[in-house]
Amino acid sequence: MSTYTPKRGDIQRAWHVVDADGLILGRLASEVAKILRGKHKPIFTPHQDTGDHVVIVNADKVVLSGSKRADKAVYSHSGYPGGLKTKSYGDLLAEKPEEALRITIGGMLPKNRLGRQMLTKLKIYSGGDHPHDAQKPQPLELEHTRLRGPQEKKPVEPKPTVLEDSSPSKETIELDHSEIGDGEVPESGSLENLGLTSAVLNNLVANGISTVEELINHSSEEILGIPKIGPKALEQITACLEDSGLSLKEI
């Protein structure tokens, strides 16, 4: 079976418009470069230009993650000794945002005549308007390239513990947690309620200590005698017990 090679009539070029407001520069550039090359099409051929046209608006509102605005730099050389010029990406985005996007996207295309031909299908504008309404470009959503802040962790609400009575009526009794102070753990409770790390918890259980009552009946010297329990693990156990109003047995 021969390899399929698209002919000029098989290549249909669409127009896309991307709003770069709040999008990360590198992630946006990688997605646009794939569209310019045509890698989103089943007829993609590495040595041919099968890509679409892309219009980018609001290029001046593109963002950089971390400290790249000050640390990442753009270099140019005049060809003469000492002719190296360096400019930070933050300064380049402030002065020429279109050029910053064009340099970044062009660096992800082939470094030859084919790559330069693909780059001619890229149109970049600082504002929100563009003169390509006649081509009817379709909006291209790239939400996965948007800069997101740290996710807030929602507190986990403790579920009330339900005990089954051994009487024939089998009535359920809910423990009254109001008798126990905030952060306190009953002595008969499980070690998991103390908030120990999984490594320390597994070492204690492996040595026959599975409840809080069994733990507080041991001294600090006895805890240090358990394999793989060192001073740092002992400090963690002591701190968790103190938070619950408990302590190890004193000698």
TIKEFI-672380 format. One line per field, with one value per residue (C-alpha): residue number from 1; z, x, y. Coordinates in nm, 3 decimals, always signed. Last residue first. Layout:
i [NUM | ...]
w [Z | ...]
u [X | ...]
v [Y | ...]
REM end
This chain:
i [251 | 250 | 249 | 248 | 247 | 246 | 245 | 244 | 243 | 242 | 241 | 240 | 239 | 238 | 237 | 236 | 235 | 234 | 233 | 232 | 231 | 230 | 229 | 228 | 227 | 226 | 225 | 224 | 223 | 222 | 221 | 220 | 219 | 218 | 217 | 216 | 215 | 214 | 213 | 212 | 211 | 210 | 209 | 208 | 207 | 206 | 205 | 204 | 203 | 202 | 201 | 200 | 199 | 198 | 197 | 196 | 195 | 194 | 193 | 192 | 191 | 190 | 189 | 188 | 187 | 186 | 185 | 184 | 183 | 182 | 181 | 180 | 179 | 178 | 177 | 176 | 175 | 174 | 173 | 172 | 171 | 170 | 169 | 168 | 167 | 166 | 165 | 164 | 163 | 162 | 161 | 160 | 159 | 158 | 157 | 156 | 155 | 154 | 153 | 152 | 151 | 150 | 149 | 148 | 147 | 146 | 145 | 144 | 143 | 142 | 141 | 140 | 139 | 138 | 137 | 136 | 135 | 134 | 133 | 132 | 131 | 130 | 129 | 128 | 127 | 126 | 125 | 124 | 123 | 122 | 121 | 120 | 119 | 118 | 117 | 116 | 115 | 114 | 113 | 112 | 111 | 110 | 109 | 108 | 107 | 106 | 105 | 104 | 103 | 102 | 101 | 100 | 99 | 98 | 97 | 96 | 95 | 94 | 93 | 92 | 91 | 90 | 89 | 88 | 87 | 86 | 85 | 84 | 83 | 82 | 81 | 80 | 79 | 78 | 77 | 76 | 75 | 74 | 73 | 72 | 71 | 70 | 69 | 68 | 67 | 66 | 65 | 64 | 63 | 62 | 61 | 60 | 59 | 58 | 57 | 56 | 55 | 54 | 53 | 52 | 51 | 50 | 49 | 48 | 47 | 46 | 45 | 44 | 43 | 42 | 41 | 40 | 39 | 38 | 37 | 36 | 35 | 34 | 33 | 32 | 31 | 30 | 29 | 28 | 27 | 26 | 25 | 24 | 23 | 22 | 21 | 20 | 19 | 18 | 17 | 16 | 15 | 14 | 13 | 12 | 11 | 10 | 9 | 8 | 7 | 6 | 5 | 4 | 3 | 2 | 1]
w [+8.306 | +8.143 | +7.923 | +7.598 | +7.587 | +7.523 | +7.471 | +7.102 | +6.978 | +7.231 | +7.080 | +6.730 | +6.854 | +7.037 | +6.732 | +6.501 | +6.741 | +6.762 | +6.382 | +6.378 | +6.649 | +6.462 | +6.414 | +6.142 | +6.385 | +6.722 | +7.000 | +6.964 | +7.073 | +7.382 | +7.475 | +7.427 | +7.666 | +7.564 | +7.718 | +7.511 | +7.193 | +7.310 | +7.403 | +7.068 | +6.883 | +6.638 | +6.810 | +6.733 | +6.573 | +6.215 | +6.327 | +6.450 | +6.132 | +5.911 | +6.097 | +6.074 | +5.696 | +5.643 | +5.814 | +6.144 | +6.160 | +6.507 | +6.381 | +6.189 | +6.520 | +6.596 | +6.894 | +7.240 | +7.392 | +7.246 | +7.000 | +7.075 | +6.792 | +6.929 | +7.268 | +7.320 | +7.504 | +7.201 | +6.988 | +7.109 | +6.957 | +6.753 | +6.881 | +6.650 | +6.781 | +6.735 | +6.931 | +7.034 | +7.227 | +7.083 | +6.996 | +6.661 | +6.671 | +6.435 | +6.401 | +6.283 | +5.964 | +5.994 | +5.754 | +5.510 | +5.462 | +5.101 | +4.952 | +4.743 | +4.407 | +4.340 | +4.058 | +3.694 | +3.385 | +3.075 | +2.834 | +2.909 | +2.808 | +2.445 | +2.267 | +1.896 | +1.766 | +1.394 | +1.138 | +0.890 | +0.609 | +0.554 | +0.925 | +0.878 | +0.977 | +1.349 | +1.671 | +2.038 | +2.048 | +2.018 | +1.683 | +1.548 | +1.209 | +1.143 | +0.795 | +0.697 | +0.969 | +0.767 | +0.475 | +0.711 | +0.844 | +0.493 | +0.399 | +0.685 | +1.067 | +1.108 | +1.350 | +1.730 | +1.727 | +1.503 | +1.778 | +2.032 | +1.792 | +1.660 | +2.012 | +2.124 | +1.800 | +1.850 | +2.210 | +2.098 | +2.379 | +2.691 | +2.572 | +2.484 | +2.824 | +3.005 | +2.776 | +2.891 | +2.636 | +2.543 | +2.264 | +2.145 | +1.918 | +2.112 | +1.802 | +1.492 | +1.367 | +1.495 | +1.752 | +1.905 | +2.230 | +2.401 | +2.778 | +3.039 | +3.397 | +3.433 | +3.275 | +3.344 | +3.719 | +3.750 | +3.458 | +3.166 | +3.052 | +2.725 | +2.749 | +2.478 | +2.224 | +2.261 | +1.925 | +1.755 | +1.401 | +1.287 | +0.929 | +0.878 | +0.829 | +0.547 | +0.461 | +0.324 | +0.432 | +0.756 | +0.604 | +0.800 | +0.613 | +0.938 | +1.050 | +1.392 | +1.290 | +1.026 | +1.072 | +1.156 | +1.387 | +1.576 | +1.607 | +1.755 | +2.030 | +2.115 | +2.117 | +2.356 | +2.600 | +2.585 | +2.625 | +2.900 | +2.823 | +3.021 | +2.713 | +2.408 | +2.225 | +1.939 | +1.592 | +1.350 | +0.970 | +0.768 | +0.495 | +0.282 | +0.143 | -0.099 | -0.403 | -0.346 | -0.338 | -0.017 | -0.002 | +0.098 | +0.135 | -0.106 | +0.000]
u [+0.881 | +0.616 | +0.354 | +0.297 | +0.071 | -0.290 | -0.480 | -0.550 | -0.299 | -0.054 | -0.096 | -0.025 | +0.286 | +0.420 | +0.368 | +0.540 | +0.831 | +0.865 | +0.874 | +1.152 | +1.347 | +1.332 | +1.073 | +1.195 | +1.200 | +1.027 | +1.275 | +1.208 | +0.849 | +0.972 | +1.197 | +0.907 | +0.694 | +0.413 | +0.064 | -0.023 | -0.001 | -0.222 | -0.496 | -0.463 | -0.534 | -0.343 | -0.011 | +0.089 | +0.429 | +0.299 | +0.035 | +0.303 | +0.511 | +0.202 | +0.104 | +0.454 | +0.464 | +0.103 | +0.165 | -0.008 | -0.332 | -0.439 | -0.769 | -0.583 | -0.457 | -0.807 | -1.010 | -1.023 | -0.832 | -1.080 | -0.934 | -0.929 | -0.911 | -1.200 | -1.306 | -1.489 | -1.823 | -1.982 | -1.900 | -2.208 | -2.176 | -2.477 | -2.670 | -2.837 | -3.116 | -3.070 | -3.391 | -3.242 | -2.964 | -2.612 | -2.635 | -2.489 | -2.262 | -2.285 | -1.993 | -2.088 | -1.905 | -1.621 | -1.644 | -1.357 | -1.230 | -1.226 | -0.881 | -0.853 | -0.689 | -0.384 | -0.434 | -0.500 | -0.331 | -0.527 | -0.384 | -0.656 | -0.916 | -0.801 | -1.129 | -1.092 | -1.350 | -1.428 | -1.286 | -1.539 | -1.287 | -1.459 | -1.416 | -1.039 | -0.959 | -0.901 | -1.037 | -0.957 | -0.634 | -0.275 | -0.310 | -0.144 | -0.204 | -0.044 | -0.076 | +0.261 | +0.423 | +0.351 | +0.559 | +0.848 | +0.829 | +0.838 | +1.133 | +1.336 | +1.348 | +1.032 | +0.780 | +0.799 | +1.043 | +0.802 | +0.538 | +0.766 | +0.907 | +0.559 | +0.417 | +0.695 | +0.670 | +0.297 | +0.358 | +0.603 | +0.691 | +0.532 | +0.570 | +0.936 | +1.002 | +0.850 | +1.032 | +1.363 | +1.597 | +1.950 | +2.167 | +2.487 | +2.700 | +3.023 | +3.207 | +2.994 | +2.712 | +2.441 | +2.320 | +1.975 | +1.866 | +1.527 | +1.519 | +1.328 | +1.407 | +1.189 | +0.861 | +0.959 | +0.910 | +0.620 | +0.382 | +0.382 | +0.069 | -0.093 | -0.284 | -0.088 | -0.183 | -0.547 | -0.628 | -0.471 | -0.579 | -0.489 | -0.495 | -0.500 | -0.233 | -0.151 | +0.190 | +0.383 | +0.696 | +0.550 | +0.220 | -0.102 | -0.401 | -0.574 | -0.583 | -0.484 | -0.116 | -0.189 | +0.138 | -0.037 | -0.276 | +0.009 | +0.190 | -0.122 | -0.140 | +0.231 | +0.215 | -0.081 | +0.098 | +0.413 | +0.241 | -0.004 | -0.357 | -0.518 | -0.647 | -0.514 | -0.849 | -0.795 | -0.949 | -0.952 | -0.966 | -0.998 | -0.767 | -0.884 | -0.599 | -0.717 | -0.685 | -0.312 | -0.261 | -0.237 | +0.023 | -0.097 | +0.176 | +0.145 | +0.000]
v [+0.666 | +0.882 | +0.723 | +0.911 | +1.215 | +1.315 | +1.641 | +1.571 | +1.828 | +1.686 | +1.340 | +1.468 | +1.653 | +1.345 | +1.120 | +1.370 | +1.414 | +1.036 | +1.013 | +1.272 | +1.085 | +0.753 | +0.480 | +0.239 | -0.055 | +0.010 | +0.086 | +0.458 | +0.391 | +0.208 | +0.499 | +0.744 | +0.543 | +0.313 | +0.302 | +0.611 | +0.400 | +0.114 | +0.362 | +0.540 | +0.218 | -0.007 | -0.073 | -0.435 | -0.374 | -0.367 | -0.116 | +0.124 | +0.092 | +0.143 | +0.461 | +0.605 | +0.550 | +0.665 | +0.998 | +1.057 | +1.258 | +1.142 | +0.998 | +0.725 | +0.589 | +0.459 | +0.573 | +0.420 | +0.709 | +0.957 | +1.211 | +1.585 | +1.843 | +2.047 | +1.917 | +1.589 | +1.604 | +1.776 | +1.474 | +1.287 | +0.944 | +0.839 | +0.539 | +0.291 | +0.067 | -0.307 | -0.391 | -0.726 | -0.548 | -0.552 | -0.181 | -0.072 | +0.231 | +0.528 | +0.768 | +1.115 | +1.214 | +1.463 | +1.760 | +1.777 | +2.129 | +2.246 | +2.290 | +2.604 | +2.559 | +2.769 | +3.019 | +2.938 | +3.074 | +2.976 | +2.719 | +2.461 | +2.722 | +2.716 | +2.789 | +2.864 | +3.112 | +3.059 | +3.301 | +3.442 | +3.525 | +3.862 | +3.943 | +3.950 | +4.310 | +4.238 | +4.385 | +4.302 | +4.495 | +4.378 | +4.203 | +3.887 | +3.720 | +3.379 | +3.225 | +3.376 | +3.159 | +2.845 | +2.979 | +3.055 | +2.699 | +2.553 | +2.773 | +2.627 | +2.607 | +2.399 | +2.558 | +2.585 | +2.878 | +3.064 | +3.050 | +3.217 | +3.475 | +3.567 | +3.597 | +3.832 | +4.030 | +4.090 | +4.199 | +4.470 | +4.716 | +4.564 | +4.205 | +4.271 | +4.428 | +4.128 | +3.885 | +4.029 | +4.182 | +4.081 | +4.219 | +4.049 | +4.269 | +4.232 | +4.112 | +4.178 | +3.959 | +4.194 | +3.942 | +3.897 | +3.733 | +3.716 | +3.662 | +3.466 | +3.580 | +3.892 | +3.781 | +3.420 | +3.468 | +3.221 | +3.196 | +3.439 | +3.623 | +3.732 | +4.060 | +4.247 | +3.978 | +4.079 | +3.916 | +3.614 | +3.517 | +3.165 | +3.033 | +2.657 | +2.391 | +2.148 | +2.292 | +1.995 | +1.805 | +1.672 | +1.553 | +1.594 | +1.447 | +1.338 | +1.702 | +1.843 | +1.837 | +2.103 | +2.292 | +2.620 | +2.433 | +2.266 | +2.600 | +2.762 | +2.498 | +2.529 | +2.910 | +2.921 | +2.690 | +2.903 | +3.241 | +3.152 | +3.273 | +3.559 | +3.746 | +3.559 | +3.554 | +3.311 | +3.339 | +3.045 | +3.039 | +2.717 | +2.586 | +2.294 | +2.086 | +1.816 | +2.044 | +2.085 | +1.712 | +1.512 | +1.233 | +0.887 | +0.628 | +0.335 | +0.000]
REM end
